[in-house]
């Protein structure tokens, strides 16, 4: 099994080009089922994307990946289609459940494995099924599979989500795309990745508008046979490297981004005393000393993202005083804390709240990654720690970070995969 070795205390300097968004690409790949031919550019070549591609191929789509220029070409010839997403392809990547909506739209039926358990929380698909039932789908759960059917197609409806869910919003969007009449989604997720999906669906012939936390969808009468789409940048990758630069950067330039989409993250780092220069499509982080304590709560967009909570916690270990994080999205997202404590962090957790006392001197240790964002927080800790850090189970990292070691090495970090 592969490990990451990091020799810390090496100041970072250089440029990093931010990849396309994994969380935007996955629902758009699911949506390619609806069209005959889709060409996606700026696709991040990470494990979750390859898993979704395998799922599309299993269903019967023709998929070609150009690794040289980060493009994916998807064709659906309606031949030998299986309206099935098996457990082996859904268990490692929950986004597999997003093919449910498009399969119902195009083929009026679907059999989708219930996703396996997730380390950071249960993340049930109840809200996905709630929305699809409102659109007229008949749904049963049998032997660990969702059996869905809409023999006469789906019909527009008004759906009010009891809580905000990115995945459920996306599945409802995909299912309502061609539903007869008008659909209104209330209390929606409005993350940039959801907006990118809406942009793609509108390019495909959709009539979808977002107003506040409402989404209005008029059923598409004619789907375009061919469409191209450039995926937005990965704001979580950007936030991760911003924090890395704040921890131990001399001067890091982060390119090909839209700062307008991460104002909460920028303001949070500014409050902590991080020195930033914001340009049109670039963020520059300068050497930041005397970091300040801060209190942060994770919230749906435009609040502070849960996917940056673990990384921010590492930065808090360098700040003077008592910082607090309240995790409001997932019930089990402090699993990186014991590993950070082994490296010398002073952190106390109590249910949803983590209290971080700083500044702490971090020392290299052998640690274990438990999920995608927890694993990258250990990389950040290793960059700033004395001596050598060894990170086990780095397959979590490969699910969501493209060329992590290469990008860090280009900025003078001492990182090695063995």
N, C-alpha and C positions, 0 to 999 in steps of 0.2 A: 504493500500500500504506500502511495506517495506521501511525502512530508514536505513542509516548507521550512527551510533554515533561514533565520534572519539574524544578522549581526547588527545590533542597534547603535544609536548615537551618531549616525552618519547624516549630516545635514543634507536636505533635499534641495536640488536646484534644477530647473529645466522646464520643459513644456509637456503637457499631456493632452492628447486629442480625446475627447469624450465620445464613447461609442453610442450607437443607437440603443433605444430603450428596450430591454427584455420584456418589461411589463406592458409595453405598447405593442410589441411585435406579436406576442402570444395570442391575444384576442383577434388581431388582424389575420393571422394565419388561420385561425378557426373560421373567420369570415370568408376566406378564399373558397370554401365549399360552395358559397352562393354564386360565384362567377365562373365563367369558362376559362379565363386566363388572367392571372395577376402577376405583376412584377413588383417585388419589394426591394428597395435599396436602403442602405445604411442599417442593415440587419446585424445585430451582435451575434457573433459565432460562439455561443455558450451552450452548455449541456441541455438546458431547458428547451432551447430552440430546436436542437437536434432531436430531442424526444418528441416535440410537437410535429416535426417533419415526419418522423417515423409513424406517428399516429395518422397523419394525412395519407401517407403511402399505404398504410394498412387499410384505410377506408376505401382507397382506390384512386386517389389523385396522383398525377405525375408531378414530381417535385425535383427540381435541379437547383443545387446550391453552387454559387460561384464564390469560393473562399477568397479568391484574389481581390475581388471588389465588393465583398459583403452584400451580395444580391441573392435573392431567392425567386425562382420562377415556378409558378404553380398553375397546372392545367387540370381542368375537370371535364373529362369527355363523357361522363355519365355511363361508363362501362365498368361492369363487375364491381359495383359499389357495395360495400358492406356498411350498413348503418350501425356500426358497433365500435365502441371504444373499450378494449379489454383492460382488465385489471393490471396486467404487466406493463402497460403503457401509461396508465393514469396514476399508479401508486406512487411514483417518484415526482410527479408534477401535477399539482392540483388543477392547473389551467386546462388540462385535458377535458374537464367537464364542460368547457366552453364550446365544444363541438355539438353539444345537445341542441341549442337553439338553431344553428344553421342546418343541421340534419333534419330537424322537424320542418323547417321552412321549405327545403328543397325536396325532401323525400317522404315527408309526413309521418316519419317514425324514427326512433333511435333507441339503442340499448347501450347505456353508458355505465361503466363501473363506478360505484361510489368510491371517491378518493380515499386513500388510506389515511391513517392518523398522521398528524403533523406535530413535529417537536415543539413548535411555539404555541400550539393551541388547537382546539377542535375544528374550528373553521367549518361548520356544517354547511351543507348545500340546501338547507331548508328554504332560504330566501330565493334561490334560483327556481326551485320547484313551485313555490308560492306564486311567483311571477308568471311562470309558464302555464300554471293552472288557470290563472286569471285570463290568459289569452286563449283558453279553450283546449289546452292539451289534456289528454287523459293520462294520468301517471300512476304507476304502481312500483313498489320496491320489492324485488324478489331475488333471493340468493346473492345479495350484495350488489345487485344491478338496478339502475333506474330504467324502467320500461316506459317509454313515452310514445304517445300516438296522437296524431291530429289528422284523421282521415279526410276531412273536408277543409283542411287548412286552418290557420290561426286567425282569430278575429280581434280587432282592436279593443282596448279596454283601458280603464283608469286604474293604475296600480300605485298604491302608497306603501313603500317599504317601511316596516316597523323600526328598522335601524339601517344605517348607511353601510352598504356593502359594494365594493368595487366589482367583484366577480358577478354578483347577482344583477347589478346595473348593466354590466356588459352582456350577460346572457339574455336579459330582457330586451336590450337594444337589438341584438342579433335576431331574436325570435320575432320581435315586433316589426322588423325592417320591411317585411312584405305582408304583414297581417292586414286583413281587410278593414278599411276604415282608418280611424284615428286612435292612437294610443298616447296616453299621458302617464309619465312616470314621475311620481312625487318622492321627495326625500332621497334623491339619487346621490351617488358618488360623482364628483365633478373633477376628479384628478386629470392632469394633462394627458395621461394615457387613455382615459375615457374619451376625452375630446379628440384625440388622434384617431380613435376608432370611429367616432362620429364623422370626422373629416373623410376617412376612407369610405365609409358607407355612403356618404353624400356624393363622393366621386363615382361610386358604383351606380348611382341613380336614385339615391334616397332623398327624402325630404325630412330632415331632422334638425330641430332647433333646441338649444339649451338656454333656459332663462332661470338664473339662480340655481336652486336645487330641483328644478323641474325640467324634464325633457319631453318635447312634443314630437311625435312621429306620425307621419301620414304614410300609409302603406305604399310601398313602391310598386308601380305598375309594370315598369320595364327595367330590367337589370342590364347594365352595360356588359358586353361580352368580354371586353379587355380593359384593364385599368392598371395604372402604375401609381406607386405611392412611396414616398420617402419617410421613413420612421423618424419620430422625434428623438432628441438626445436623451440619454439616461440620467435623470435628475438625481437618482440615488447614487449612481457611480460618481457624478459630479460632487455631491455632498460628501461622499467618502474621501475623495482626494482633497477637497477643501479642508477637511478635518486633519488629514495626514499632513498637509502643508502647514496648517496652524500649529500642529504638534512639533514639527521638527524641520520646517521649511525655511530656506533663506530667501528664495524667490521662485515661486511656481506659477506658471501661466496655464490656465485651463481653457481650452479652445473648443470652438464649434458648439456653443451653448446659447440659451436664451435666459439671461438673468431674471427676466420678468416672471418666470415660472417658479423661482425658488426664493422669493422675497422673504418668507418666514425664516428660512435657513440662514440667509444672509444677515438678517436683523439679529438672529440669535447669536451668531458668531461675532457680530459687531459689539453686542452687549457684553460679550466675554472679553473684549479687548483685542480681537483678531483684526489685523490690518489688511484691508481689501481695497483693490482698485477695480471698479466695475466699468467695462466697456461694452460696446454693442453686442458682440458675440464671444467675449472673453472675460474671465475673472482672474485677477492676479492676486495671489496671497503673498504678503511680505512677512519677514521675520516678526513674530509676535511674542513679546515678553510680558510678564506680569498679568497672566490671565485672571479674569474675575469669576467669582462664583455666579451661578444662575439657577433659577427654578424653571423647569420645562415640563409641559404635559403633552403627550402624543395625542393627536386628533386627526380626523379625516381632513383631506386637503380643503382649504389652504392652510390648515394647521401644521404643526411640526410632525413630520412623518415617522411612524413607528419603525420604518425600515432604516432610519438613521439614529435610532435611540442608542443602540449598542456602541456605535462609533462615537457619538457625542459623549457617552459616559467615559470613554478613554480620555477625551479632552478635559473633562471635568476633574480627572485625577491630577491634572497639572495646574488647576486653578486654585487660588488661595481662598480658603474658607469652606463652608458647607453648601454643596449644590444638591438639588433634588430633581429627580425625574419621576413623573407619574405616568405609568403605562396604561392607557385607556383602551387600546385596540385588542391586544391579545393577552390571554390570562397566564401565559407561561413564557414570557420573553426576557427573563433575566438569567437564562442558563449560562451566559458568558461570565456572570459575576464570580462564581467560584474559581474560574480559571484566572480572571483578572486579580483576584485576591491572592492566588498562588504566586503571582508576579509582584505582589507588594501593594496592591491597591487597598485602600481603606473604605470599604463599602458595606452598608447595612441595608438589607431588604426586608420589607414588611408588606406582604400581599402585593399591591400594585405600585408600591412606592420604593424607590431606591435612593438612599442618601449617601452622597460621595463626599469624603473629607479629603481636602487637598492643601498644598501639593504633596503627592506621594512620590517616592523614588521607586520606579519600576525596575525590576531585575529579571533578566531572561530566565525562562523555565521551559520545561516540556509541558505542553498544553494540548487540549483536545477540542476541536470545533464541533458544535452541536447543530448548527443550522447556518444558512447562508450569511446572514448579517452578523451573527455572533462570530463566525470564523474570520470575517474581515476586521472585526474589532480587535481580535487577537493579533492580526497582522500589524494594525496600527500601534498596538501596545508594544509589539516586538521592535518596531522602528525606533521607538523612543526609549526602550529599556536598555540597561547595562547588559553587557555580555550577549550570549546567544539564546535565541528563542527557537524552539522546535514545535511546529504546529502539525498535529495529526488530523486525519480525516479531512483533507483539503478538497475532497471531491465536492463538498458543499460549496466551496469557493467557485469551482468550475461551473456550477449551475448558473451563476449570474454575473461573473466578472470576466470580461474579455481581456486576455493578454495582461493580467495583473502584474506578474513578475517583470515582464518586458517594460511596461509603463513605469514601474517603480525603479527598475535598473537604469532606464534612460534619465532618471532624475538622481542618479548616483547612489541609490539604496543598495545595500548589500543583502540581496535576497537570492536564494537558490532552492530549486526543487530537486528532491532526491527520491 
